[in-house]
Amino acid sequence: MLSHKKSLDILRKTNALLEGHFVLSSGLHSPKYIQCAKLLSFPSKAEKICKSLAIKIKKNFKKFDLILAPAMGGIIIGYEIGKILKKETIFCERIKGEFTLRRGFAIRKGSKVLIIEDVITTGRSSMECVKLIKKSNASVAGFASIIDRSSKKTLKIRKKIISHLKINVPVYKSNKLPEELKAIPISTPGSRFNK
């Protein structure tokens, strides 16, 4: 398994760990942003991280039938983990702001579903996936991500998250920004704001 230090080195070398002033998908502000798409543009480096995450998933989730990944960030991660663990993998995508199963994807009644994302900050996307799973009369096996940057204060998920890396990055509400962050132009790199 990759160490925390080697994993951070990979994120930096692939420019997946960004610094500046970011408005996250949650609406919170942060001086750092994890852009896993940059990591995934280097498949040989991403493969090492996915293999390491797959080992953790195998140890923590003894039985599940299906992987569900939210678009866009979770699609490649879900695919790679599904390939490694030999599990069927599907994704959901936003239509008019809500996650929907399309392209003939379905969740079988009674199946146990593992939700996989690239980065979990508040868990909002994962909890939207939970709604799809429950609507299909299936159950949630658990949650996994390459990076867990959640905090107890903002996290909507109440179950344990299995992640390759836990990274603590400060987040702020727009009315409580530190002065040094206010001085930096804002970027909105997440996909939630795209219409």
C-alpha positions in Angstrom: 0.0 0.0 0.0 1.2 3.5 -0.7 2.2 5.7 2.2 0.6 9.0 3.0 3.8 10.8 1.9 4.1 9.0 -1.4 0.5 9.6 -2.1 0.8 13.4 -1.5 3.9 13.4 -3.7 1.8 11.9 -6.5 -0.9 14.4 -6.0 1.6 17.3 -6.2 3.5 15.9 -9.2 0.2 15.5 -11.2 -1.0 19.0 -10.1 -4.0 17.3 -8.4 -3.5 19.3 -5.2 -4.2 23.0 -5.9 -3.7 26.0 -3.8 -5.6 29.3 -4.0 -9.2 30.4 -3.1 -11.8 27.8 -4.1 -15.6 27.6 -3.8 -16.3 23.9 -3.4 -19.3 22.1 -4.6 -20.7 22.4 -1.1 -20.6 26.2 -1.4 -17.8 26.3 1.3 -14.5 28.2 0.6 -11.1 26.6 1.0 -7.4 27.5 0.4 -6.9 24.1 -1.2 -8.6 22.0 -3.8 -8.1 18.4 -4.7 -8.6 18.0 -8.5 -8.5 14.2 -9.0 -9.1 14.7 -12.7 -5.5 15.8 -12.9 -4.4 12.7 -11.1 -6.4 10.5 -13.5 -4.7 12.1 -16.5 -1.7 10.1 -15.4 -3.1 6.5 -15.4 0.1 4.8 -14.2 0.2 7.0 -11.1 -3.6 6.8 -10.5 -3.4 3.0 -10.8 -1.1 2.9 -7.8 -3.6 4.9 -5.7 -6.6 2.9 -6.9 -4.8 -0.4 -6.1 -4.1 0.8 -2.6 -7.7 1.9 -2.1 -9.0 -1.5 -3.4 -7.0 -3.2 -0.7 -8.6 -1.1 1.9 -12.1 -1.7 0.5 -11.5 -5.5 0.4 -10.5 -5.4 4.1 -13.5 -3.3 5.2 -16.4 -4.4 3.0 -16.6 -8.2 3.0 -19.6 -8.4 0.7 -21.1 -6.0 -1.8 -22.7 -6.6 -5.2 -22.4 -3.3 -7.1 -20.3 -0.1 -7.2 -22.2 3.1 -7.8 -20.1 6.2 -8.7 -21.5 9.7 -9.1 -20.5 11.5 -12.3 -18.1 13.0 -13.2 -15.5 12.6 -10.5 -16.4 9.0 -9.5 -16.7 7.4 -12.9 -13.1 6.5 -13.5 -12.4 5.7 -9.9 -15.4 3.4 -9.8 -14.4 1.7 -13.0 -10.8 1.1 -11.8 -11.9 -0.2 -8.4 -14.6 -2.4 -10.1 -11.9 -3.8 -12.5 -9.5 -4.6 -9.6 -12.2 -6.1 -7.4 -14.1 -7.7 -10.3 -17.4 -6.0 -9.5 -20.1 -4.6 -11.7 -19.8 -0.8 -11.8 -22.4 1.8 -12.8 -22.6 5.6 -12.5 -25.3 8.2 -12.0 -25.3 11.6 -13.5 -27.1 14.9 -12.9 -30.2 15.8 -14.9 -31.7 19.1 -13.9 -29.6 19.1 -10.7 -30.5 15.6 -9.5 -28.6 12.3 -9.8 -30.4 9.9 -12.1 -29.6 6.4 -13.5 -29.5 6.5 -17.3 -27.9 4.5 -20.1 -29.8 1.4 -19.1 -28.1 1.3 -15.6 -30.2 -0.2 -12.8 -29.7 -1.2 -9.2 -31.1 -4.7 -8.5 -33.6 -5.0 -5.7 -31.9 -6.4 -2.5 -28.4 -5.7 -3.8 -25.7 -4.2 -1.6 -24.1 -1.2 -3.2 -20.8 0.5 -2.5 -20.6 4.2 -3.3 -17.3 5.3 -4.6 -16.2 8.9 -5.2 -13.0 10.7 -6.0 -13.2 13.2 -3.1 -15.6 13.4 -0.2 -16.0 16.8 1.4 -19.5 17.0 2.8 -20.8 13.8 1.5 -23.7 15.5 -0.3 -23.1 13.6 -3.6 -22.8 10.3 -1.8 -26.1 11.0 0.1 -27.8 11.7 -3.2 -26.6 8.3 -4.4 -28.1 6.8 -1.2 -31.5 8.0 -2.4 -31.1 6.2 -5.7 -30.1 3.0 -3.9 -33.1 3.2 -1.5 -35.5 4.0 -4.3 -34.3 0.7 -5.9 -35.0 -1.3 -2.7 -31.3 -2.0 -2.3 -29.0 -1.2 0.6 -25.8 0.8 1.1 -22.8 -1.4 1.8 -20.6 1.7 2.5 -18.7 4.7 1.2 -15.2 4.9 -0.3 -13.1 7.6 -1.9 -9.6 8.3 -3.0 -9.6 11.3 -0.7 -11.6 12.0 2.4 -11.4 15.7 3.2 -14.5 15.8 5.4 -14.9 17.2 8.8 -17.3 16.1 11.5 -18.9 19.6 11.4 -19.9 19.4 7.7 -20.1 15.7 6.9 -23.6 14.4 6.0 -22.5 10.7 6.0 -22.9 9.0 9.3 -21.2 5.8 8.4 -17.4 5.2 8.2 -15.7 6.3 5.0 -12.9 4.2 3.6 -10.4 6.4 1.8 -6.9 6.1 0.4 -6.0 9.4 2.1 -7.6 11.5 4.8 -6.5 15.2 4.2 -7.5 17.9 6.6 -8.1 21.1 4.7 -9.8 24.1 6.3 -13.2 25.2 4.9 -15.1 28.4 5.6 -18.5 29.8 5.1 -18.5 32.9 2.8 -19.3 35.2 5.7 -16.4 33.9 7.8 -13.4 34.1 5.4 -10.0 34.8 6.8 -8.4 38.0 5.4 -5.7 36.2 3.5 -8.3 34.1 1.7 -10.4 37.2 0.8 -7.4 38.7 -1.0 -7.2 35.8 -3.5 -9.5 35.6 -6.5 -12.1 32.9 -6.3 -12.2 29.8 -8.5 -15.1 27.4 -8.7 -13.6 24.1 -10.0 -16.4 21.7 -8.9 -19.1 20.4 -11.3 -22.1 21.1 -9.2 -22.4 24.7 -10.5 -22.4 23.6 -14.1 -25.8 23.7 -15.7 
